[in-house]
């Protein structure tokens, strides 16, 4: 299996099934910030990345898990309609 390097915006799956997206790479601290499907933000040291045995995967079809919204929030929306800012994974982070 080839080593999958962290790339912002790419989705990965751990061997235990945990799905996450790379949201930032901090070269100064040598860390990779990840956001789990449920919205939880975590950090991984870059040197540990190859040990995680990750598989790159497509973004999930049900992307709403990470934005903590219920199906009722989308009443009347077409399936193809995305909320503004969805294309930017950092748009949902609090800047304060």
Secondary structure as GFF3:
##gff-version 3
##sequence-region A 1 96
A	DSSP	beta_strand	11	13	.	.	.	ID=ss1
A	DSSP	beta_strand	19	26	.	.	.	ID=ss2
A	DSSP	beta_strand	31	36	.	.	.	ID=ss3
A	DSSP	beta_strand	41	45	.	.	.	ID=ss4
A	DSSP	three_ten_helix	46	52	.	.	.	ID=ss5
A	DSSP	beta_strand	55	57	.	.	.	ID=ss6
A	DSSP	three_ten_helix	63	67	.	.	.	ID=ss7
A	DSSP	three_ten_helix	71	74	.	.	.	ID=ss8
A	DSSP	three_ten_helix	89	92	.	.	.	ID=ss9
###
